[in-house]
Amino acid sequence: MQLMLSGVTYAYPSAIDPILNDVTVTFPRGWTALLGDNGCGKTTLARLACGQLRPDSGSVTRGLVCAYVAQDADEPPEGLSDFALDYGRDARRLRETFRIEDDMPWRFHELSFGERKKLQVAVALWGSPDVLVADEPTNHLDADARAELARALGSFRGIGILVSHDRELVDQLAERCASFEPGGVVVRPGGYSAAHAQAERERAEVAAERQSARRELARLSAEKDARAHEAARADVLRSKGRVDPKDHDAKGKINLARFTGKDGHAGRLSVQMDARLAAAQERLAAAHVHKRYDGDLWVDAEPSPRKTVLHVSATEIPCGPDGTLKIPELWVGNADHVGVVGPNGAGKSTLLAHLRALMADDLAVLDIPQELAPGARDEAVGRVAALSPAERGRVLSTVAQLNSEPDRILEGGRTSPGELRKLLLAEGILRHPALIVMDEPTNHLDLHSTEALERALAAYPGALVLVSHDRRFLEACTARTWEVHDGRVTEK
């Protein structure tokens, strides 16, 4: 059993260019990871594979039962009620694996996004599909839940398509990686580490080939110039215009050279040299190395003149259906970078909601939530489109520095969740925020974008509060830690 996409092209209705163009890729049994930058078409390809979208041209294998675990967790997955009411062995095992309590399916919208994600994956596995697409399945999940997820997905024996920027998960699950690159989709064996190492070797080989091609082109150009000079000199020597009219011997030698073809030899050599130069130029053009550019986003930002931008008095607040969250007195200075950590359902988002209620009305705050409302994309694009040309150019330049193609943002095509988060950050920079609050900032972001965001936030001179399960990211961006665990907040 395998799933094949052959010559597939797809463009979103209002987009100028297709997001996928003549893509052919085969998915056998086992897990295949789709890798690539935000907006390259990974989710589009996954939705085409499982029949949620139909290609404009090309073909996709049909007749397979497909399950799709979406990136967002706003709505309950189809079949959630049936799963909750099933007390068979498979359903009970999945509920135990993901620590799903009996009441959780019935209060889906009260759950944390991490708990919702576990329900999404459990329902998909419960359906025993032929094809399982998992689109960013570790978004929102803490370390324990990620380990549970990896074990559960590892037991799946059908055709698995994994869209993920989680390097550890890809290494654990994937038998092959399909990478979206400037030249098309390239499949390499192994997980992320093996595929990335192979791609780097190929990149080094291309760079060496480009250097060799550039040297060859320079050598041939110099040789052509030398031969052109020699041919010009020969033309002068063979010209009768400079020979004495009475010198019949010299005229005879010139006529003999023309008759035997020696006169055209230099010309033929020149034509041959042009062909060799053209081949060398084609070789140089073929050895293209894709470049990335990083920038500094905060050159004109300054900390708030207030020494303290946020003060939280010691208190207890409601958390969950019956619990409370005990908060000590907390402070955020005008240049403090604070990381908030804790397991799924512990109350991190509840803490953030309490912080928002305490923020001064005149404080410039950029607040990007964990998940965005369905209409947020159109609203953000509309606001950016209405900016002055100078401001709009600055926003799109920032998006480019965060590793996305700015040309796609305003063209009317589909903006990926990762691109939307970068667009909101870029737009917010225009307001010179004194405090930035981001809930799970690396969700939906590709690896290069995560690194770019990490550099930008680490260099931000104002106050920063980040909620994340990515400890490496927090270590790079923050200097203080608030831990939410067992109904209380503690500063580490």
N, C-alpha and C positions, 0 to 999 in steps of 0.2 A: 504493500500500500504506500502510495506517495501522492503528494499534492504538487501540481506543476502550474506555474504561470508562464505563458509563452507569448512574447512580443507584446506585453501589456503596456498600454499608454492610458494615462488618466489625467484630466484637468478638472479642477473645481469650476463650477459654472461661471463665476465672475472673474476667474484668474486669467491673466494674459498668456502665460506659458503653462504647459503641463507639468505637474509635479513629478510624474513618472513618465518616461519616454522609452518605449520599446525595451522593456525589462523582461528578461527571461531568467527564472530561477526555479529550482526544484527543492521541495521539502520532503525528505524521506522520514521514516520512523525515527524517533529520538528528538532531541531538542536542537533547534537551530536558532541562534541569537541574531537579531537584526541590530547592527551597530551603525551609528552615524550621528551627525550634528542635528540639533533641533531644526525642524522644518524641512529636512531632506526627503521625507516621504515614508518613514518607517511605519507609522501608524496607518497611513493610507494603504501601503502594501499589505499590512496585516488585515485590514478590513476588506480589501479585495480578495485576499486568500480565503477568508471565511464567509464570503458572500454578502457582506453588509454593503458593499459598493460593487457596481458593475463597471468594467473597463470600457473606455471609449473605443478601444480596439485591442485585439489580442484575445487570448482564451485563458480560462482558469478551470481546473479540474472541478467537476461538480459531483453531487451524489454522496458526499461525505457529511457526517454529522459534526457540526462545528460549535464550539463554545468560545465566547470572547469575554475576557476580563478587561474591562475598560480602564483607562488611566484614572478618570475621575470616580469618585465614590459618592456622588450626590444622590443618586436614586437607588432603591433596592434592586438587586439582580432579579431577573425573571426566574420564577420557580422557587423563590425564597420561602414562601408559605408551605409549599409541598415538602421542601427540605426540612423545615421546622417540624412538620407533622410526621415525618418518616422516622420510625424507631427501629428500622432494620440495621443490620450489622455495619454496612458501609456508612450510613448517615451518622450512626453513633460514634464510629471510629473517627470520622472527620471532625465531629463536634469536640471530641476529646483531644484530637491532635491540635486543633486551633483554640482550645479552651473557650468554646462557645457555650455560654450559659443558656438555659432554656428560654429565658425571657428576651434575649438579645435580638432574635429575628423580629420580634413584635414591637420593638422600640428602636428601629433602625436609625431614625433621624436624631435620636438622643445620644447615639454612640459617638465615640471619637472616630476620626477618619481611619485610624489604624484598625479599630475593631470592625468598621464597615468593610475595609479591604479584606480582612480575614473571612468575612461572610461571603464576599464576592468569589474568592478563590475556592472556598469550600463548596459552594453551590455548583460552580463550574466543574470541579472534580467529581462531584456526586452524580452528575449527568453522564459520566463515562463516554465522552465524545470521541470521535475519530481524530479530530483536530482540536487542539487547545491553544488559543492565543492568549498569552499573558502580557499585557501592555503595562509596563512599569509596576509590577506586582509588589515591589518592596517599598513603594511610596508610603510614607506615614508609619511604617512598621519599626518597632524597636528591635534590639539585637536578638532577643529571645524569639520574637515572632518571625524574624527573618530566617532564623535557623529552622523553625517549624515549617515555614513555607518551603524552604529548599528541600527538606526531607519529603514533604508531601508531593511537590512537583517532580521530584526525582523518581517517585513511584509510578508516574504516569507512563504508559507503554504505547501511546499512540504517536501522532505527529504533533510535536510541540514547537510553537513559534514564540520565542521570547524577545520582547522589545524591552531592553533594560540598559541603564547606565551603571548598574550595580556590578562592579567588576568581580566581586567575590561570588555572587550568584551565577554570573555567566560562566566563570571558571568551574563552578560546581556542577552545572547542568549541561552546558552546551557541548555537543560533539563537533559542531562546526559553527562558523560565524559568517554571516553575509553582511559585508560592509558597504555602505553607501559612500562612494568616492566620486571625484570629479569625472572619471571615465566611465562610471556605471556601477553596478552591483558586483562586488568581487567576493567569492566564497573561498574561505580558507579553513583548513581542519583545526580542530581543537577549540578550547575556550578562549576567553579574552586574552590571557597572557600569551598563549601560543600564537593566536592569530595576530595580536599586536606585534609580537617579536618578528613574525614573518613579514608583516607589512613594513616594519622598520628596516628589515634587511632589503626588501624590494626598494624602499625609498633610498637607501644608501647606494644600491646598485644603479638606480636611475640618476642619482646625483653624480656618481662616478662617470656614468655614460655621458651625462651632460658636459662634464668638465672635459672629457676626452673629445667629444664632438666639437666643443668650442675651440680646443687646440687645433684640431684638424681643419676646421673652417678658417682659422687664422693662417695656418700654413698654406692652404690652397689659395687663399686671397693674396698672400704675398707672392706665391708662385705665379698666379695669373698676372699680377702687376709686372713681374719680371719678364714674363713671356710677351706681354703686350708691348713692353719697352723694346724687347728684342725684335718683335715683328715690325714695329714702327721703324726701327733702325734699318731692318732689311728692306722695307719698302723704299726708304730713301736711297739705299745703295742700288736698288734695282730700277730706279726711276731713270728714264732716258733723258729727262729734262735737264739733268746736270752733266750729261755726257757730251763731249765735243762731237758735233755733227760729222766730222771727218774720221772719228775713231770707230771704224767699222768692227774692229775686234771686240770692243766693249759692248757695242750694240748686239753683236752676235751672241755673246755670253748671256746677256739679259734675255734675248729671245729664246735661247736654249733652256734657261731656267724656267721660263713660263711654259714652254712646250713640254718639258718633262714633269711639270707639276710642282717643282720646288717653290714656285712663286706662291702657290696656295697652301703649302704645308703649314705655314704659321697660322693661317686662317683656320685650317682644320684643327690644329692644336688648340686654338682659342675656343672653338665650338666644344671640343671635348672637355676643356677646362671649365666652361660654363656648366656643362652637365654635371661634372664632379662637384662643383660649387653648389649647384641646386640640391644634389643628393646630400651634401654635408649640412646644408641649411635645413632640409627636411629631418635629418637625423637629430639636429639640435632642437628643432621644434617638438619632435616626438618625445624627447627626454625632458618632460616638463615636471618640475617639482612644485607641488601645491604649497603655498606659503600661508602662514597665519600672522596676524599683526595684533599686538597688544598695546593698549594705551593707558593713560592716567586719567581717571574720571573725576578726580576731586581737586584739581588744581586751584579752583576758585572757591572752595568750601571752607568754612570756619566754624569752630565750636560756638555754641550759644554763649552770649555774655553772662547768662545765669550759671552759677557754679553747680546748681542742682536742677536737672530738668524733670525729675520724677521722684516723688517721695511717697512711700507706702507705709501707712501706720499699721502696727500689729493688729491683726483681726482674724476672724473666722468667717468664711463665706460658704454658701451651699455648693456642693460639687457632686454631680451625679444624681440619681433618683433619691437616694437617702443619705448620702455622705456629706462631709464638710471638708474644707481645706483650711488648715491652720497656717497663717502667713505671719512671719515675724516682721519687724520694722525693716524696710528695704530702701535703699537710696540708689539713684542713677545719676552720676556726675555728668557734666557736659561733654566729657571726652571718654566716658566709660564704655567699654564693649563687653556686654554681658551675654553669656550663653545659658539657655534654659534647657535642662535635660530631664528625662524621666520616662518610665515605661508607658505604653499605650493605656489610655483611660485613667492615668494618675491625676490629671487635672491641669496640664500645661496650658491648654487653650482656655480653661476657666480662669487661670491666673492672668493670661493676657487680656481677657475681657475685663477683668477687674482693673488692670493697669490702664486700659483705654478710658475707663470712666473717671480716672484720676488726672488725666492729662489736661494741662491748662489750655483754655480756648485759644490763647494767642501764641501757643507754641507751634512752630512749623514742624509737622510730623508727616513722615511717609510711612504708611501702614499697608503692607501687602499681606493679605490673609493666606491661610493654608490652601484653600480652594476658592476659586472665583465663581461668581454667579454666571449663569449661562449667557446673559447679555453683556458681560463685562468686556468681551473682545470687541464687539461693535462700538460700544461706548468709548473705549480707549482709542480705537482707530479713528473714530469721529473727532475726538478731542485733538488728537495729534494732527489730523488733516486740517483742522481749523486754526492751527498755530500760524504765526508769521513765518515766512520762508526761512528766516535766520534761526528761529527757535526750532522749527521742524527739522532743519538740517542738523542742529545740535543733537536732537533726540535720536535721529536715525544714525548719526555718527556714533553715539553712545551704544546703540544696539549693535553696530558693527564691531565695536571694541569688546562687546560681550559675546562675540563669536556667532552672530546671525547675519543673514543677508538682508540689509535694510530695504532693498528694492522690492522684496516680497511683502513687506509689512503693510503697505498702503495700497497694493494693487487690487485688493478685493478678493484674493484667494484665502484659503483657510490658514489662520495663524495657529500654530501648535501651542499647547499650554506653556511649554518652556519659553517660546518666543513672546507670548503674552506677558509673562512675568518680567522678562527683560524690557519689554516696551513700557510697562508700568514703572519700573525702576528708572528707566531713562527719562520718562516724562516727569517723574517726581524730582529728579535732580534739578530741573528748572526752578523749582520752588526753594532751593537751598535749604533742605530740611535740617533742623537742629537735632532731630531724633529719628532714627529709622527703626521700625519694628517689622520683622519678617518671620512668619511662621512656616517652618520647613522650606527654606529658600532654595534648597537643591533639588526638591521634587521636580520632576519632569525635565531637568537640565542634563544635557549631554556632558561628557567628561571634560572636554575642552572649555565648555561654557562654565562649568563648575569651577574650574581653575581660574578663569577670567573673573568670575564673580568673587571668588575668594581673595584674589589680589586687590580688587576694587574695594571690598568691604574692609579688608585689613588696613588699607590706606586711608579710609574715611576718617576725617579728623573730629567728627561730631560723636554724639551718643548713639549706641547701637544695642538693640535687644534682639537676639536670634533664638528661635526655638528649633532644635534639630536633633535627629538621631545620628547624624554624621559627626562623630567625635573628631575625626581628623580635620574636617572643615572648621569646627568650632575652635580647635586648638590654634588654627591659623588666623582666625578672625577675632577671637575674644580673649580677654584676660581674667574675667571673673565668671563664676558658674553658680547658678541657682538650680538646685535639684528638687524636683517634685516627686515625692514618694511616700507611700503609706499615709496619705492624708495630711501631709505637711510640706512646707517649703523650707529648705535649709541652704545656706550659702557655703560653698566649698572654698 
